[in-house]
Amino acid sequence: MLYQLYETQRALLSPFAEFASASSKLYSHPLSPFTHTPMAHRVSAGLDLMHRLSKEYEKPEFDIRSVNVGGVEVAVQEQVAITKPFCRLLRFKRFSDNLPMLSRMKDQPTVLVISPLSGHHSTLLRETVRALLTEHKVYITDWTDARMVPLEEGPFHLDDYIAYVQEFIRHIGPEVNVISVCQPTVPVLAAISLMATSGEMMPRTMTMMGGPIDARRSPTAVNNLAMNKSLEWFERNVIYRVPVNYPGSGRSVYPGFLQHTGFVAMNPDRHLSSHYDYFLDLVRGDDDSADAHRSFYDEYNAVLDMPAEYYLDTIKVVFQDFALVNGTWEVDGQLVRPQDITAPALLTIEGELDDISGAGQTHAAHELCTGVPRERQFRYDVEGAGHYGIFSGRRWRENVYPAVRDFIASHQEPAASKRSARKVNGTRVKTRS
């Protein structure tokens, strides 16, 4: 019922949002006589803010058309490598008519970025992808909004997520380097563990960033909610059926609008201040700051519905049973054994100020992956970084990405080859000589 009420409200607000947008332009367009009336800038700014607060936010585009590779501007085309009911595997194919550059790009490492299925679209990792493209061939998982998946496609469980990850790794091949960001660290570690147990080919490296491998450590507000409420409480309070106006009508989901409410509730003062600053920027005519605000909230406010089965499985397995760290997790009757992983090198990354995955939760992977030689295990703590800072923004570009790049580069050749080493914030990261 709540989902239907939300849809009704959205339908009622939609004309108002468009009216506010048109009225804002009426008071700001240089050819409009209303622009020269008293307080026109403030009226226009207020109407623009109303428009943004009441509009519906669609899934953004990656919008990566080109990147600079070694001083050469290279065209980028977004391609769909695999289409599944609940996910697309995207490849960002780079093109150039510079033959030496083509040869150079062909030899660069291949990276598979596993994006979170946790409310926001994969475009949240746009900066991650853009940076990686400068020195890597890049694939990324693009999860589908569950309300757009017809009911006849069946349910989607955490086990299905693991199966998708395994299929994508097999598709790319043994040259793949896997990067998991936040929520996927757990199913990705499970997927690779199961492949190792079965004797399948392994990725060359595993990079795990800000994820709840062991949610018992330094629990955050997010962890506490998941751990202190029963599974039945989540079923009763956050699971609803998709209304009839979507292809996934009747599917049980954790709606995106509820997730968005939770995101905002974590830092209401910050969001209130940000919107007020946006209003002032519009009044002052500070277009650069206003555009930055729009870009951030166009992404932040665009949310997707999660399949109910997947969401409830995650709550139970990761935050209530701690099945991975307790060694009790079975997928299709097979026990998940991270200790069977021996080949890939492992890098874990945590943000000092992460309020989503607390300190030590991601680094716990090292205690589970006992089969990986110690000299192939690395950990990196990003000083001053919150959760989003480890994969976007200045700290990602200046600190985290160089460490990830060097870690991946140092494990593309046989272990016996000569390499040099350097230290990154106290963490030893091998690099090519």
Secondary structure, 3 states (H helix, E strand, C coil): CHHHHHHHHHHHHHHHHHHHHHHHHHCCCCCCHHHHCCCHHHHHHHHHHHHHHHCCCCCCCCCCCEEEECCEEEEEEEEEEEEECCEEEEEEEEECCCHHHHHHHHCCCEEEEECCCCCECHHHHHHHHHHHHCCCEEEEEEECCHHHCCHHHCCCCHHHHHHHHHHHHHHHCCCEEEEEECCCHHHHHHHHHHHHHCCCCCCCEEEEECCCCCCCCCCCHHHHHHHHCCHHHHHHHCCEECCCCCCCCCCEEECHHHHHHHHHHHCHHHHHHHHHHHHHHHHHCCHHHHHHHHHHHHHHCCECCEEHHHHHHHHHHHHHCCHHHHCCCEECCEECCHHHCCCCEEEEEEECCCCCCCCCCCCCHHHHCCCCCHHHEEEEEECCCCCHHHCCHHHHHHHHHHHHHHHHHCCCCCCCCCEEEEEECCEEEEEEC
